[in-house]
């Protein structure tokens, strides 16, 4: 860091040491199965030349094991936080995305949470600087609710995580029990792309792209489907405490999409009487992770104002992904108070209700007072 600005990193992806390690955290008969996909997508991997397959930074591997997965070293993640001046890092582990075997997916989510709690959130070297994400399987709502309840009183977890890939948009009523449980425990919900899915849903409404650039440049569109669904199905009205974070950008396409929805709202509002306000008025219920691939590279005051960047963005390094960055690389042109809001204040506001509920308010005052 070149400035004395505090940082909360809202998106760090910790990995298992090996592809098969999840099985050692599962009960039988799932522990004996070997049909889990790897961490990488079958298609559209980034053609960067960075092993493995362009997706993750090779320098993120453990120093003592060249065969281990990038992002599996607690020491290197702590070093990343130190380099960025980050007081806290929110861990968002992956769970291999949607799977045809719903039981396997549910068991993997539970195993991931056990592993995260014991190995990462319980590590003395991290000195309490990690906060966790409860991974749940949205295809199995009853089990997802049970998983939220299992960890609901654990003060180390601050959000619930679901894959960007889904069979239905997330506002639809079959998912409501999951969001109700999350809101009751004051968990924000993070929607994040989950690599290595067994069941690869078509990445676009027009089918399968041919190349990485086709896929990656349209990834934000999937987030917009979920955002619209959360609003138009009335989920946000029914759950006033629910907050949703999009962990893969989406902010670059947000405002034109909202403007288009509001243009239709006047003639369509009779179809959604449970939505009493225009869609733009629900934006304060969402946050969006910063992305190096989004927004203008130079300061553009008009764009920053129109996109409400200072209000809606939260910094996340996305480490150890190939696009991972640092606070000094924010391509936003934000300065002063606006920069502070993106780097830590918005994230602190997002997780504060959860920390208050579990009695960890010392984290937020520690954050708030660290730069004074």
C-alpha positions in Angstrom: 0.0 0.0 0.0 1.2 3.5 -0.8 -1.5 5.2 1.2 -2.5 5.0 4.9 -6.0 3.8 3.9 -7.5 0.9 5.7 -8.6 -2.2 3.7 -11.1 -5.0 4.1 -10.6 -7.6 1.5 -14.1 -9.1 0.8 -13.0 -11.9 -1.6 -10.2 -14.3 -1.0 -10.5 -17.9 -2.3 -8.8 -20.4 -0.1 -8.1 -23.8 -1.7 -7.7 -27.3 -0.5 -4.1 -28.6 -0.6 -5.0 -31.1 -3.3 -8.0 -31.9 -5.5 -8.9 -35.0 -3.5 -8.6 -33.5 0.0 -12.3 -32.7 0.3 -13.0 -36.5 0.5 -11.1 -36.7 3.8 -13.7 -34.3 5.3 -16.7 -36.2 4.0 -18.7 -39.1 5.6 -19.3 -42.3 3.8 -20.4 -43.2 1.2 -19.4 -39.9 -0.3 -15.8 -40.1 1.0 -15.2 -43.1 -1.2 -16.5 -41.5 -4.4 -14.1 -40.0 -6.8 -16.3 -38.3 -9.3 -15.9 -34.7 -8.0 -14.6 -32.3 -10.7 -11.4 -30.4 -10.3 -11.2 -26.8 -9.3 -11.0 -25.7 -13.0 -13.7 -25.2 -15.5 -13.8 -27.7 -18.4 -14.0 -24.8 -20.9 -13.0 -21.2 -21.1 -10.0 -21.2 -18.9 -8.0 -18.0 -19.1 -5.3 -18.2 -21.8 -2.6 -16.4 -19.7 0.0 -19.1 -19.6 -0.1 -19.0 -15.8 -0.4 -22.6 -14.4 -2.7 -24.3 -13.8 -4.5 -23.6 -17.0 -4.3 -19.8 -16.7 -6.8 -19.5 -13.9 -4.7 -19.0 -10.8 -1.4 -17.3 -9.9 1.5 -19.8 -9.7 3.1 -17.7 -7.0 0.2 -18.4 -4.7 1.3 -22.1 -4.3 2.8 -23.1 -0.9 6.5 -22.5 -0.9 7.2 -26.1 0.3 5.0 -27.9 -2.2 5.1 -27.2 -5.9 2.3 -29.7 -6.5 -0.2 -28.0 -4.1 -3.0 -25.9 -5.3 -2.5 -22.1 -5.5 -4.3 -20.4 -2.6 -3.8 -23.3 -0.2 -1.1 -21.6 1.9 -2.4 -19.7 4.9 1.0 -17.9 5.2 0.8 -16.6 1.7 -2.8 -15.3 2.1 -1.7 -13.5 5.3 1.2 -12.1 3.4 -1.2 -10.9 0.7 -3.3 -9.1 3.4 -0.2 -7.5 4.9 1.0 -6.3 1.5 -2.4 -4.7 0.8 -2.7 -3.2 4.3 -5.8 -5.3 4.9 -6.9 -5.7 8.5 -9.5 -8.4 7.6 -10.0 -10.9 4.8 -13.3 -12.6 4.0 -12.7 -16.2 2.8 -15.0 -17.4 0.0 -14.1 -21.1 -0.8 -15.3 -22.8 -3.9 -17.5 -26.0 -3.9 -17.3 -27.2 -7.5 -20.6 -25.6 -8.5 -23.9 -27.3 -9.4 -23.8 -31.1 -9.5 -26.4 -33.6 -10.7 -26.0 -35.5 -7.4 -27.6 -33.0 -5.0 -26.7 -35.1 -2.0 -23.0 -35.0 -3.0 -23.2 -31.2 -3.4 -24.8 -30.8 0.0 -22.2 -33.0 1.7 -19.4 -31.1 -0.1 -20.7 -27.8 1.2 -20.8 -29.1 4.7 -17.3 -30.6 4.4 -16.0 -27.2 3.1 -17.5 -25.4 6.1 -15.9 -27.9 8.5 -12.5 -27.5 6.7 -12.7 -23.7 6.6 -13.6 -23.5 10.3 -10.9 -25.9 11.5 -8.0 -25.2 9.1 -8.4 -21.5 8.2 -10.6 -19.8 10.8 -8.9 -21.8 13.6 -5.3 -21.0 12.5 -3.2 -19.1 15.0 -1.0 -17.6 12.3 -4.0 -15.8 10.9 -4.5 -14.1 14.3 -8.3 -13.6 13.8 -7.9 -11.8 10.5 -10.0 -14.2 8.5 -13.8 -14.2 8.4 -15.7 -17.0 6.8 -18.4 -17.8 4.3 -21.0 -20.6 5.0 -21.3 -22.5 1.7 -24.7 -24.0 1.0 -26.3 -25.9 -1.8 -29.2 -23.8 -3.2 -30.5 -26.9 -5.0 -31.4 -28.4 -1.6 -33.1 -25.6 0.3 -33.9 -27.7 3.4 -30.3 -28.8 3.8 -29.1 -25.3 3.0 -31.2 -23.9 5.9 -29.9 -26.6 8.2 -26.3 -25.7 7.3 -27.0 -22.0 8.1 -28.5 -23.0 11.4 -25.5 -25.2 12.1 -23.1 -22.3 11.9 -25.5 -19.5 12.7 -24.0 -18.9 16.2 -20.4 -19.2 15.1 -18.9 -15.7 15.3 -16.3 -16.4 12.7 -18.7 -16.7 9.8 -20.1 -13.4 8.3 -21.9 -14.4 5.2 -23.6 -17.2 3.2 -22.3 -18.2 -0.2 -24.1 -19.6 -3.2 -22.8 -20.3 -6.8 -23.4 -17.8 -9.6 -24.5 -20.8 -11.6 -28.1 -21.9 -10.8 -31.0 -23.7 -12.3 -33.4 -20.8 -11.5 -32.9 -17.1 -10.7 -32.4 -16.7 -7.0 -35.5 -14.5 -6.3 -37.8 -17.4 -7.1 -39.8 -18.7 -4.2 -38.2 -22.2 -3.9 -35.1 -20.4 -2.5 -36.9 -18.2 0.0 -36.3 -20.4 3.1 -32.5 -20.0 2.5 -32.6 -16.2 2.3 -35.0 -16.1 5.3 -32.5 -18.1 7.4 -29.6 -15.9 6.2 -31.5 -12.7 7.0 -32.5 -14.0 10.5 -28.9 -14.6 11.4 -28.0 -11.2 9.7 -25.8 -12.9 7.1 -25.3 -11.1 3.7 -25.5 -13.5 0.8 -22.6 -13.6 -1.7 -23.2 -14.9 -5.2 -19.9 -16.0 -6.6 -18.8 -18.0 -9.7 -17.9 -21.6 -8.5 -15.3 -23.2 -10.7 -15.2 -26.9 -11.7 -18.9 -27.5 -11.9 -20.0 -31.1 -12.9 -23.2 -29.9 -14.4 -22.3 -27.1 -16.8 -25.4 -25.0 -17.4 -25.2 -23.0 -20.6 -23.2 -19.9 -19.9 -25.4 -17.7 -22.0 -29.0 -17.6 -23.1 -27.8 -18.2 -26.6 -25.9 -21.4 -25.7 -22.1 -22.0 -25.4 -19.5 -19.5 -26.4 -16.5 -20.6 -28.3 -13.6 -18.9 -26.6 -12.7 -17.5 -23.2 -13.3 -13.9 -24.2 -16.9 -14.8 -25.2 -17.5 -16.4 -21.9 -15.7 -14.0 -19.5 -17.1 -10.8 -21.0 -20.6 -12.1 -20.5 -20.2 -13.4 -17.0 -21.7 -10.3 -15.4 -25.0 -10.9 -17.3 -25.7 -14.0 -15.1 -25.5 -11.8 -12.0 -28.0 -9.4 -13.5 -30.5 -12.2 -13.9 -30.3 -12.9 -10.2 -30.4 -9.3 -9.2 -33.6 -8.7 -11.2 -35.1 -11.8 -9.7 -34.4 -10.7 -6.1 -36.2 -7.4 -6.8 -39.1 -8.5 -9.0 -40.1 -11.6 -7.0 -40.5 -9.4 -3.9 -37.7 -11.2 -1.9 -36.2 -7.9 -0.8 -39.6 -6.5 0.3 -40.4 -9.7 2.4 -36.9 -9.7 3.9 -35.9 -6.1 4.8 -32.7 -7.3 6.5 -31.4 -9.3 3.5 -28.3 -7.9 1.7 -26.8 -9.5 -1.4 -23.2 -9.2 -2.6 -22.1 -10.1 -6.2 -18.6 -11.5 -6.0 -17.7 -11.3 -9.7 -18.2 -7.7 -10.6 -21.5 -7.0 -12.4 -21.2 -3.3 -11.6 -20.1 -2.3 -15.1 -23.4 -3.3 -16.6 -25.6 -2.4 -13.6 -27.0 1.0 -14.3 -28.0 0.6 -17.9 -29.8 -2.6 -16.9 -31.6 -0.9 -14.0 -32.6 2.0 -16.3 -34.1 -0.4 -18.7 -36.0 -2.2 -16.0 -37.4 1.1 -14.7 -38.4 2.1 -18.2 -40.7 -1.0 -18.2 -41.9 -0.6 -14.6 -44.7 1.9 -15.2 -46.6 -0.3 -17.6 -45.7 -3.6 -15.8 -46.1 -2.7 -12.1 -49.6 -4.1 -12.0 -48.0 -7.5 -12.5 -45.8 -7.2 -9.4 -48.0 -5.5 -6.8 -45.6 -6.8 -4.2 -42.9 -4.4 -5.5 -44.1 -0.9 -4.4 -41.0 1.0 -5.6 -39.0 1.4 -8.8 -36.2 -1.0 -9.2 -33.5 1.6 -8.8 -34.7 2.2 -5.2 -33.6 -1.3 -4.2 -29.9 -0.8 -5.2 -28.9 0.0 -1.6 -29.6 -3.7 -0.8 -26.8 -4.8 -3.1 -23.0 -4.6 -3.1 -20.6 -5.5 -5.9 -17.0 -6.6 -5.7 -14.5 -4.4 -7.5 -13.0 -6.0 -10.6 -9.8 -5.0 -12.5 -11.7 -5.8 -15.7 -14.5 -3.3 -15.1 -15.0 0.4 -15.4 -12.8 3.2 -16.9 -9.1 3.1 -16.3 -9.0 6.8 -15.7 -11.0 9.0 -13.4 -14.4 9.8 -14.9 -16.5 11.8 -12.4 -19.7 11.5 -14.4 -19.4 7.7 -14.6 -18.5 7.4 -10.9 -21.5 9.5 -10.0 -24.0 7.8 -12.3 -22.9 4.3 -11.3 -22.9 5.1 -7.6 -19.5 3.5 -7.4 -18.7 5.0 -3.9 -21.9 3.6 -2.5 -22.1 0.2 -4.1 -18.6 -1.2 -4.5 -16.6 -3.2 -2.0 -13.0 -4.0 -2.5 -12.0 -7.6 -3.1 -8.7 -8.9 -4.3 -10.1 -12.1 -5.8 -6.8 -13.8 -4.7 -5.3 -16.1 -6.0 -7.2 -15.8 -9.3 -5.2 -14.5 -12.3 -7.2 -11.2 -12.2 -6.4 -10.7 -8.5 -5.3 -7.2 -7.7 -4.4 -4.8 -4.9 -6.0 -1.5 -3.6 -3.4 0.4 -5.6 -4.7 -1.1 -8.8 -8.3 0.1 -8.5 -9.1 1.4 -12.0 -11.8 3.7 -10.6 -10.2 7.1 -10.0 -11.8 7.2 -6.6 -10.2 9.5 -4.0 -10.6 10.6 -0.5 -13.8 9.5 1.3 -15.1 7.7 -1.8 -11.9 5.6 -1.9 -12.2 4.8 1.8 -15.8 3.7 1.3 -14.9 1.2 -1.4 -11.8 -0.1 0.4 -13.4 -0.7 3.8 -16.3 1.4 5.0 -18.9 -0.2 2.7 -17.7 -3.7 3.8 -17.7 -2.7 7.4 -21.3 -1.5 7.1 -22.2 -4.8 5.3 -21.0 -7.1 8.0 -21.6 -4.9 11.1 -25.1 -6.3 11.7 -23.7 -9.8 11.7 -20.9 -8.9 14.1 -23.3 -7.2 16.4 -25.5 -10.3 16.5 -22.6 -12.6 17.5 -20.9 -10.1 19.8 -17.8 -9.4 17.7 -18.3 -5.7 17.6 -14.7 -5.2 18.6 -13.7 -5.9 15.0 -15.6 -3.0 13.6 -14.4 -0.4 16.2 -10.9 -1.8 15.6 -11.3 -1.2 12.0 -12.9 2.2 12.4 -10.1 3.4 14.8 -7.2 1.9 13.0 -6.5 5.0 10.8 -7.2 7.6 13.5 
